[in-house]
Amino acid sequence: MIFDNKTILITGGTGSFGQKFTEVILKEHNPKSVRIYDNRELAVVEMEREFNDSRLRFFVGDIRDKSRLLRAMNGTDIVVHAAALKHVPVCEYNPIEAMKTNIEGTMNVVDAAIDNSVEKVMNISSDKAVYPVNLYGATKMVGEKLFVQGNSYTGWGKTIFSCTRYGNVFGSSGSIVPLFNEQKKRGEITITDEKMTRFWIILEQGVHFVIKSIETMKGGEIFIPKIPSMKVIDLAEVIAPGVKKKIIGIRPGEKLHEILLTKEEARHTKETNDYFIIEPEFHFWKGSNFKDANYLPDGFEYTSNNNDKWITKDQMKEILKNTEK
């Protein structure tokens, strides 16, 4: 097991993903230590009290602060980069802050990892990075480019960089589920478009996918899980059956359907039963030895409305019941 006796650092470690990743790693693996790197002091204190595990280390710091990252990564074997400003309206209203965190901060992660000879570094990306129509998506797209091409900065070093990219996460702080629950109390759910679809993944499922991707990465890949879709209006009906639904129209920077894999990327993508691997277009890339993986046909595109996996309302009721425990 590659995590056994290793030191792991998670940027944005007190967030939804960081906490679930920490829980799974401590329970299912045997790391030497897990370093939580976050700029929220109160969240750090609360997480330390909740976990109460001697293998945890807590670093108060911002990914904008390169010198702090350099110190925090000293002696680290694996880095998971989950820190970001991720709320679309916040990024639109604060574009410079979004760029400083999501782009410059990611540059700092790449530099600090190389300078500390970290073995593996995984970036947590988003479907919003594909054909971005808002600033958040644009910054995540740049973040992917920085990580993929970061491998060319390693030189003779051992550090390798890859990305995982997936859709909306149940149980995360940015999920639409809490919004619908709040609107239900007021007696009206707002829907932007009746046809709107989204990819969905459970938080723990996303964590396990990231762990598997770290285990198999060679450097430069973008890993995409095969996950189900659902109409947003059907999700609203499950959460708030019988409650009035108001169609308000698509907001600025919003898509009708999400895309996880473009036709252009599909030309250098392999497929397995459970996930896709976008291979880098380096001239020195010799391909990876993923078992049972085949290249995709021309013109393939993976979108939330052309998906062959869909969540039924009954399945969604069960998912929500389990994630709310």
N, C-alpha and C positions, 0 to 999 in steps of 0.2 A: 504493500500500500504506500503510495508516494507521499501521503501526508504524515505517516508515522515518524515520530521524533523530529518533525520539521517545525520551523517557526513560520507562522502565517500572519500576514498583516492585511487588514481589511480597511480601506478608506471608506468613510461614511458608515463606519461600523455600528453605530447606534440606530441606524435606520431599519426599516422593515426587513429588507434583504439581509443586512449585516447581522441582525439579531438571529434570524432563522438560520443563516449560514453557520454562525457560531454554535448554535444549539446542535445542529446536525453534525458538524465536525467534531465537537467534543463528545457526542454520544456514539457516533459510528466509526470514528477514527481515533488515533492516538497521537495527536500533535504534541510537540515539546512545549509550545506556547502559541497563543493566539493574541495578536496585538490589535486592539481596537483603536483606530485613528479617526477622531471626529472633533469638530469645532464646537459642539454643544455641551457645555459643562454639566448642566443638569441631567441631560440624557446619559452622559457618561457615568455620573454618580448612580443614577437609577439602574442602569444596566449592570454595573458592578455589584450592587446590592442584590439584584434579582438572580444573577448567575452564581455568584459566590463560589468561583472556581479558581483554584490556585494557579491554573495554567493560563489565566487571562491577564493581559497587561493593557493598561489604558493610557493612551496618549492624547492629550488635548492639543489639537493642532488643525490647521487649515491646509488644504492641498494647494492653496495659493502661496503658501510659505515654503519655498523650496528647501531652505536650510533646515527647517523642522522635519520635513519629509526625509531628508538625507539622514538625519540623526535617528528618526524612527525606524527606517529601513535597515539600519546597520545590523548585520547578522541575520537578516530575513531570507528565507528560502523561497517563499511563494507570496505573491501580492494579488489580492482581488480588489479591483478598482471599482467601487460602487458609489463613490461620492459624486453628487451632481445637484444642480438646481434643476428640478424636473417638472415643475408645474408650468404648463404652457402660458397662462396669463401672466404669471410672475416674471417669466423670462421675457415676454413681449414688452412688459412695462419697465423692466430693468435690464435692457439688452447688454449694457457694458458689464454689469455684474454677472450676467449669464456667461458671457464670453470669458471673463476672468476666471470663473470657477470651472466651467465645462471644457474650455479650450486650453487656457494657460495653465490651469490646475492639472489637466491631463498631461500637458507637456512636462510639468514638474515631476509627475509620477514616472513618466518614461525616463527622464534624466536621472532621477534619484535611484531608480531600479538598476539602470546600467552602471552607475557609479558605485553601487553597493554589490554588484555581481549577483543580483537576485536571479534564481534559476528560471522561474515561470511567473508571468504577469498576465492576468486575465481582466479584460475590460467588460463591464456589464453595459450593453447597449440597448437599443429600443427599436421597435418597428417605425417609430417616428423619424429615424435616421434615413429611411428609404424614401427617395423623392420628397425631401422635406418641404413643407409648406408653412412652417413656423420657425421661429428662432431656436426654440428648444431642439427641434429635429435637426436643424442646420448644425448646431453645436455638437450634437451626438454623431452626426455624419463625419464632422471634422475629427471628433474623438476616435472614431473607427479608423480613419485614415492615419492618424498619428500612431495608433497602436500597430496597425498592419505594417506601415512603413518604418515604424520604430525598430524593426528587426534589422534594417540596413544601417542603423547607428551603433549596433552592438559591436561591430568589428570582430576582433578575435575573442571577445568576451563570450560568456555562456548564456546571457539573458535572452529569453525569447518572449514574444508578445502575441497574444491572440484575443479574439472577441467572442462573446456570446450575444445573440440578438433575439429577443422574443417580444411577445405582445403584452397586453394589459394583465396585471397581476392581481388576483384575488388576495385580500389580506394585506395589501400594501397601503401606505398612507396616501398614495396618489390615485387609488381606485375610485371608480364612479359609484361603487356600492354604498359607501358612507353618505354620499350626496343624495342618492335616491332614498336612503333610509330617513334622512333628515327632511327631504321634501315630502315624504309620505306622511309625516306628522302634521305638515301644513295642509295636506289634502290635495296637492297637485304636483305631478311629476312633469318636468320639462324634457321634451325629446326634440333633438334638432332635426331629425329626418326619419320617417318610418322605415326607410330602406337601409339605414345605416347598420353596418356590421363591424365587429371587432374580433380579433384573436384574443383568447383567454388562456391563462395558465395559473395554476395554484402556486402559491409562494414556495411551499416545500418542493414541489415538482421543479420549479425554476432553480432552486438551490441544488438539487440532485443533478440537474442537467449541467450546471456550471461545474460541479465537482467532476463529473464524467468528462467534460470537455477539457478541464485542466489535466486530467490523467492521460488523455490521448493527444493533446496538442503538440505540434511540431514547430510552431511559430509562423504566424501570418494568416492563419485560418480565421474565418468567421463562422461560428457554429449556430445553426438555427434549428430548434426543435419543431417537430410536426405536432401542432396543437390545434384544438378545435375552435370553431367560430360560433358566434351567436348574434342574432339581431339585437340591437340595443333596446328596442321596444319590447322584445320578448323578455329580456332581462328585467326591465322595469315592471312588466306584468307579474313576474315571479315575485319580485320584492314587494310590490304594492298592488296586489290584485284588486280590481274594482275601483282603484283610485283614479281620479281624472288625469288624463294625459294631454298635455298641451304641446303642440308642434310649434317650435319657435324658429326653425330654419338653421342651416349650418352657420356656425360662428366663424369669424376670421381665423385663418390658420388651422381649420379643421377639415378632415377628409371624410368622404362618404364611406369609403372602405380603406382598410390598411393593407400595406404590402410588406411582406417579410423577405421576399426574394424577387429581384427584377429579372427581366429577360436578358439584360446585358450581363448580369452576374451569373445567370444560369449557364452561360457558355463555358464557365470555368468552375462549375459546382458539381460535387458528387452527392449522391443520394443513398441513404441507407433506409432501413425499415422505419427508423425512429427520428432521423434528423438529416439535415443538409449540411454540407461542408463547403463553403466558398473558399476555394484555394487562391492564394495570392498570385498575382501576375508578375512575380519577380523573374528575371531572366535566369536566376540560379535555382529557382524552385524545381525540385526534382520529383515532386509528387509525394503523396503520403500513402502509407500502406493500410488504409482503412479496409477492414474485411467486409466483403459483401457490399462494397460501394461502387456505384456506376455513375458515369456522367449523364447529365440530364439531356433530354431532346431539345432541339432548337425551338425557340419560341416559348419555352416553359416560363410560367410566372406563378408565384405563390401569393395569392391575395386572400383577404378574409371573406370575400364573396364567392370565390371559385374553389373554396376548400371542399375536400371530400369528407371532412370530419366536422360534425355539428353537435352542439350541446342541446339536448331536449330540455323542456321546461322541468320535467321531473328530475332529470340529472342535475339541473341547476339548483333546484330546491335542496337536493342532498349536498351539493357542494357548499352552498351558503350555510347550511346547518352545521357542517363540519368546520368551516373556516371561522364561524362565529363562536366556536367553543373556547 
